[in-house]
């Protein structure tokens, strides 16, 4: 359990540094982000909706950045993250679809 918590703190610290400026006391903010991540993921798990912990952490870090002042938020990094969230499912779909067509044409997958 301790390794998991330390790993989450280190991931959050790296993410924090890339999205928003930390300030003097980063640890309390990181703990708030991790707690918000847990609550968010649990909420959606109860609803039966799969969500990414990375998305929950980014949302938490963005919330802390906005509380500290919008100028602390690195808009370029945030834009890249949002773009990746939008394009990843599309790219995965295209890659899977193309692979299935290739597999069917080569006889590796049954044709329906």
Buried (B, 14 or more C-beta within 10 A) or exposed (E): EEEEEEEBBEBBBEBBBBBBBBEEEBEEBBBBBBEBBBEBBEEBEEEEEEBEBBBBBBBBBBBBBEEBEEEBBBEEBBEEBEEEEEEEEEEEEEEEEEEEEEEEEEEEEEEE
